Amino acid sequence: MKGYSFRCNSALALSLCMAYAYLCENRCKNRDDQPICFYRSTIGNCSAPTDVTCLNSAQCIKGGRCDGSLDCPYDEDEFWCPRTTGNFEKSYYRQIKHRNDVDRTFDLHIPSYPQSHRLSVDFQRLQTTIRTKKFGRTVLQYESILRDSFWCNRGVAVHVNDAIECFCPPTYYGKRCEYFSDRITVVTHLDLSHFQFDIAMNNDTNVFIKILVTLRHEYNILDWHEFHVQSLIEINEPVKHKFHLLCSRSPLHLKIKQERQTSRQKIFHEHPYSIRFEAFELQTNQTIVELRAWHYPIYFDFLPSFRFATMLRFPSDYNNVSIDSCRRHRCQRNSICRPLFSTKNLYYCSCKQGYYGQYCQFYNDQCSVYCSPSSLCKGDYFIQSHGLEQPLCICPRDRYGPRCHLRFNSFCSKDRCQNNGTCLYTYDWSGETHYRCVCQDHFYGNVCDLEKVPINIRLSTIENVRATTIQFYEINKQSFQLDIVHQTVQSGLAEYIYYKHIGEVVPPLCLLKFYDDLFSFRYFIGYFWLSVNTINITRNPWFCPKANTYIEKLNISKCSSTKNFFLLLLLPIS
């Protein structure tokens, strides 16, 4: 069977290629069509086109072929009905598919890539003649097709005067975005667990930290990226940042890469590429305080891409004045020695404003007038991969732009957040989320206008347990699985359970796990109620005696979280 016809193997057949709809009316001489035309019998009184002989029976069913009634033991009398209508329309889907294929107008137009010539000045839409067969007739149709659909590969084509310019994504370059960029993908977030700041000095409980990330070749900066961290938000909800840093494709760096590829010893023992994360605290008085930096070497060259993932941590003793890596530094007078966060007993020389170079011996005159007065100018941040020659301006709080002359609008009015919520401005460059409300414990929502539902459970049982695991579950209405929404662990017996849930009703299931020792535990049900908006009860939890038996039968590890088999245990209890 191929397409919409059947080809017999025998060359002596009446028709080598027979139409699907008439397959069993004209039979193949060597009976190649027997698996399809099994119902046709050679018995004289059962040879009509609508007569059927069942597979495992010699009984003849007169007129039973494709009549909508299942007469044979395996319903084979209704099998392969190409011309049936009524309740069995799906059986002749090949006819419908073939008709739709014939009626379709083919308007596919794929321009060649890469094209050997530039586009002409005239970008008017072309009138293209397309010939199709429709019920045996030739139809002329005109379609409008743009010639530059695939001109820029993965980029965006923009008409500029009489030519096309391509806006390439970071991972591609070239006039038509046809080449891959040598790049490094960075994935990181800032851990604030050991971060300390002087609230009395700043008079602000929310500290802004700017992280400046640079890709370096020895002492030259190839590319950079920056992101902001808000301490009150990310102390408990760290944000993962992912971005690209591009390697320079200048003739000098291409020559360096070619030389390194021919020397295996250089690749093994010399690591000129590195990534540095510099941290700056943005204070409310428009002051920028440089904290320290994390510095990581790249141990092999890009092939053509490399992925670097790390967590930026503040050491627990970084404010200890007795531990100072800069006691015996060799920084020059135009720089300041600062210890490294990433490596103990090591330091780096941070150039003062406007200075740059290995020993901060050069000064960029643009820094005296280029950046805003309250910003910090870095004179050596010439982005070779971007073709930029301006220095980099590190903007203070509430400022942005290449020269820090633009100011963020103040969206945090006094009544922005309800119920004593704290309004925090977000550095959202998309403009979708200008601020965020940090709510009090009893409220939630975009502006803290919704109140959490309370759960208070006092256990009246007397159990001698080493630990208690408390879990609250929602029931997935489609899969009937249990989705955990909150869990906590307490030492000993949890006599009192208190939880504020974000939602209109409480989770329907509270599950308790009593540990008698490390590998021996019992399951209990705190409650199982549906559509309740508050819980305040004192009760004995329901014991689930068969829970461990179910776990063993399902071969589930005792340390894994439970899912859907608890629904079976809840049915007799509820």
Disulfide bonds with the S-S distance in Angstrom:
Cys8-Cys28 1.74
Cys24-Cys37 1.95
Cys46-Cys60 1.93
Cys54-Cys72 2.04
Cys66-Cys81 2.02
Cys152-Cys166 1.95
Cys168-Cys177 2.03
Cys326-Cys337 2.01
Cys331-Cys349 1.97
Cys351-Cys360 2.04
Cys367-Cys377 2.02
Cys371-Cys393 1.81
Cys395-Cys404 2.08
Cys412-Cys423 2.06
Cys417-Cys437 1.90
Cys439-Cys448 2.05
